[in-house]
């Protein structure tokens, strides 16, 4: 059974009507890279392809791809609750809040205790406000924030209201801490990690992140992007040969 698509794969025309493809986004791929690869797999068929919920290049995991008429439902899919697992590094911060940039501050973690780390999650559960990272894809005056940040320009950021349903620490082996988060649309896990480190009088940055669920869609039902692209091309070839 093919895990990439919700629905039948027997007719290439079904993609025009609309299908959902569940992709396990590779490390360092942008979400647009995945869309581009899938869109190219459909050539010469000119088909609408879009993604619901952007993942940073350094993040992996579930990316929902919509085709055809289902691209009109992208906003609905994006609005659904998300689940992530990840790893943070305590004792340092970076300008991007992740591994895209080098650490700019160092902190002593000798006094950090497991009980304090576990207790600190409580203040981040429920409805909270957070600043987006300066190195983010949010647009300011028509330009992505990360472009301004890379030029050394500073922008006055505004807090965003988000909801954290669950924030669970699953492993503590300092300086590494593993966690699981269930959150609303628009939540920046990088900001959550940064603020978490700050709440402990320390610093933290994100070193790994994986989206494991979006709404009722799960990572375990996703397939690799290249696997999906090859499947689409093979299906198209089979249909064309049958028509010949």
C-alpha positions as CSV (number, residue, x, y, z in Angstrom):
1,X,0.0,0.0,0.0
2,X,1.4,3.4,-1.0
3,X,1.7,5.7,2.0
4,X,2.2,8.9,0.1
5,X,-1.3,9.7,-1.0
6,X,-4.7,9.8,0.5
7,X,-6.9,8.2,-2.1
8,X,-6.4,6.1,-5.2
9,X,-3.4,6.3,-7.4
10,X,-4.9,4.5,-10.4
11,X,-5.6,7.6,-12.5
12,X,-3.1,10.4,-13.1
13,X,-6.1,12.7,-13.8
14,X,-7.1,12.3,-10.2
15,X,-4.3,14.6,-9.3
16,X,-6.0,17.4,-11.2
17,X,-9.1,16.8,-9.1
18,X,-6.9,17.0,-6.1
19,X,-4.9,14.7,-3.9
20,X,-2.9,15.0,-0.7
21,X,0.7,13.7,-0.7
22,X,2.5,13.2,2.6
23,X,6.2,13.8,2.2
24,X,9.0,13.3,4.7
25,X,11.0,16.4,4.0
26,X,14.8,15.8,3.9
27,X,17.3,17.8,5.9
28,X,18.4,21.1,4.2
29,X,15.7,20.9,1.6
30,X,13.4,24.0,1.6
31,X,9.6,23.3,1.4
32,X,9.7,25.0,-2.0
33,X,12.4,22.5,-3.1
34,X,9.9,19.7,-2.4
35,X,7.1,21.4,-4.2
36,X,9.3,22.0,-7.2
37,X,10.5,18.3,-7.3
38,X,6.9,17.1,-7.2
39,X,5.7,19.6,-9.8
40,X,8.4,18.6,-12.2
41,X,7.4,15.0,-11.8
42,X,4.1,15.8,-13.4
43,X,5.5,17.4,-16.5
44,X,4.4,17.9,-19.2
45,X,1.1,18.0,-17.3
46,X,0.7,21.6,-16.0
47,X,-0.6,20.9,-12.5
48,X,-1.1,23.1,-9.5
49,X,1.1,21.9,-6.6
50,X,1.4,23.6,-3.2
51,X,2.4,22.9,0.4
52,X,0.6,23.4,3.7
53,X,2.8,24.6,6.5
54,X,6.4,25.6,5.8
55,X,9.3,23.7,7.4
56,X,12.7,25.4,7.8
57,X,15.5,23.9,5.7
58,X,17.2,22.5,8.8
59,X,13.9,20.8,9.9
60,X,12.7,17.4,8.7
61,X,9.4,15.5,8.8
62,X,5.9,15.8,7.6
63,X,5.2,18.2,4.8
64,X,1.7,18.1,3.3
65,X,1.6,18.6,-0.5
66,X,-1.7,19.3,-2.3
67,X,-2.4,19.0,-6.0
68,X,-5.0,20.3,-8.4
69,X,-8.2,21.6,-6.9
70,X,-7.1,20.6,-3.4
71,X,-4.7,23.5,-3.3
72,X,-7.7,25.6,-2.4
73,X,-7.7,23.7,0.9
74,X,-4.2,24.6,1.8
75,X,-5.2,27.3,4.3
76,X,-7.5,24.7,6.1
77,X,-4.6,22.2,6.3
78,X,-2.2,24.9,7.6
79,X,-4.6,25.9,10.4
80,X,-4.5,22.4,12.0
81,X,-2.6,21.5,15.2
82,X,1.0,20.4,14.7
83,X,3.3,18.1,16.7
84,X,7.1,18.2,16.7
85,X,10.0,16.4,18.3
86,X,13.4,17.9,18.6
87,X,16.6,18.6,20.4
88,X,17.9,21.8,22.0
89,X,21.4,22.6,23.1
90,X,21.7,24.3,26.5
91,X,24.4,26.8,27.4
92,X,24.5,28.9,24.2
93,X,22.4,31.0,21.9
94,X,22.7,31.8,18.2
95,X,21.2,34.7,16.2
96,X,19.0,32.4,14.2
97,X,17.9,30.4,17.3
98,X,19.1,27.2,15.5
99,X,22.3,25.9,13.8
100,X,22.1,28.1,10.8
101,X,24.4,30.6,12.6
102,X,27.2,30.2,15.0
103,X,26.8,30.7,18.8
104,X,27.1,34.3,19.9
105,X,26.7,33.8,23.6
106,X,27.9,31.1,26.0
107,X,26.4,30.2,29.4
108,X,27.5,28.0,32.3
109,X,25.2,24.9,32.6
110,X,26.9,23.4,35.7
111,X,24.0,24.5,38.0
112,X,21.2,23.3,35.8
113,X,19.1,20.6,37.4
114,X,16.7,18.2,35.8
115,X,13.9,19.2,38.2
116,X,14.2,22.8,37.2
117,X,14.3,22.0,33.5
118,X,11.1,19.9,33.8
119,X,9.3,22.5,35.8
120,X,10.2,25.3,33.4
121,X,8.0,23.8,30.7
122,X,4.8,24.8,32.6
123,X,5.1,28.5,31.9
124,X,5.0,27.8,28.1
125,X,1.8,25.7,28.1
126,X,-1.4,27.2,27.0
127,X,-1.9,30.6,25.2
128,X,1.4,32.4,25.1
129,X,3.1,35.2,23.0
130,X,6.4,34.9,21.3
131,X,8.7,36.9,19.0
132,X,9.5,35.3,15.7
133,X,13.2,34.7,15.0
134,X,15.0,37.5,13.2
135,X,16.1,34.8,10.7
136,X,12.6,33.9,9.6
137,X,10.6,33.9,6.4
138,X,8.1,36.5,7.7
139,X,7.9,39.5,5.4
140,X,8.6,43.0,6.5
141,X,8.1,45.8,4.0
142,X,7.9,43.2,1.3
143,X,11.2,41.4,2.1
144,X,11.9,38.2,4.1
145,X,13.3,38.9,7.6
146,X,16.2,36.5,7.1
147,X,17.5,38.6,4.2
148,X,17.6,41.7,6.4
149,X,19.2,39.7,9.2
150,X,21.9,38.4,6.9
151,X,22.8,42.0,6.0
152,X,23.0,42.9,9.6
153,X,19.8,45.0,9.6
154,X,17.6,45.0,12.6
155,X,13.8,45.1,12.6
156,X,11.4,45.8,15.5
157,X,9.6,42.5,15.7
158,X,6.0,42.1,17.0
159,X,4.9,39.4,19.4
160,X,2.5,36.7,18.0
161,X,-0.1,34.8,20.0
162,X,0.2,31.0,19.8
163,X,-1.0,28.0,21.7
164,X,1.2,25.3,23.2
165,X,-1.0,22.3,23.9
166,X,1.8,20.1,25.2
167,X,5.5,20.7,26.0
168,X,7.2,17.5,27.2
169,X,10.9,16.9,28.0
170,X,11.8,13.4,26.9
171,X,15.5,13.2,27.5
172,X,18.1,15.2,29.5
173,X,21.7,14.6,28.7
174,X,23.2,18.1,29.0
175,X,24.0,20.0,27.0
176,X,21.3,18.2,25.0
177,X,17.6,18.1,25.8
178,X,15.0,16.2,23.7
179,X,11.4,17.4,23.7
180,X,8.0,17.0,22.2
181,X,5.6,19.9,21.4
182,X,2.0,20.0,20.3
183,X,1.1,23.5,19.1
184,X,-1.0,25.8,17.0
185,X,-0.4,27.2,13.6
186,X,2.3,29.9,13.5
187,X,4.3,28.6,16.4
188,X,8.1,29.0,16.1
189,X,9.8,26.1,17.8
190,X,13.1,28.0,17.5
191,X,11.6,30.9,19.5
192,X,10.1,28.5,22.1
193,X,13.5,26.9,22.6
194,X,15.2,30.3,22.9
195,X,12.7,31.6,25.4
196,X,12.9,28.3,27.3
197,X,16.6,28.7,27.8
198,X,16.1,32.3,28.9
199,X,13.6,31.3,31.5
200,X,16.2,29.1,33.1
201,X,18.6,32.1,33.3
202,X,20.6,30.4,30.6
203,X,20.6,30.0,26.8
204,X,19.4,27.4,24.3
205,X,19.2,26.9,20.6
206,X,17.5,24.3,18.4
207,X,19.8,21.6,17.0
208,X,17.2,19.3,15.4
209,X,13.5,19.4,14.7
210,X,11.0,17.0,13.1
211,X,7.3,17.5,12.4
212,X,5.6,14.3,13.3
213,X,1.9,15.3,12.8
214,X,-0.3,17.9,11.3
215,X,-4.0,17.6,12.0
216,X,-4.8,13.9,11.5
217,X,-1.9,13.4,9.0
218,X,1.1,11.5,10.5
219,X,4.8,11.3,9.6
220,X,4.6,7.5,9.7
221,X,2.3,7.6,6.7
222,X,4.7,9.8,4.6
223,X,7.2,8.8,2.0
224,X,10.4,10.3,0.7
225,X,10.3,13.1,-1.9
226,X,12.3,11.2,-4.5
227,X,10.3,8.0,-3.9
228,X,7.1,10.0,-4.5
229,X,8.5,11.7,-7.6
230,X,9.6,8.4,-9.2
231,X,6.2,6.9,-8.4
232,X,4.4,9.7,-10.2
233,X,6.6,9.5,-13.2
234,X,6.2,5.7,-13.4
235,X,2.4,6.0,-13.1
236,X,2.3,8.5,-15.9
237,X,4.5,6.3,-18.1
238,X,2.2,3.3,-17.5
239,X,-0.9,5.2,-18.4
240,X,0.7,6.6,-21.6
241,X,1.8,3.1,-22.6
242,X,-1.7,1.8,-22.0
243,X,-3.1,4.5,-24.3
244,X,-0.6,3.8,-27.1
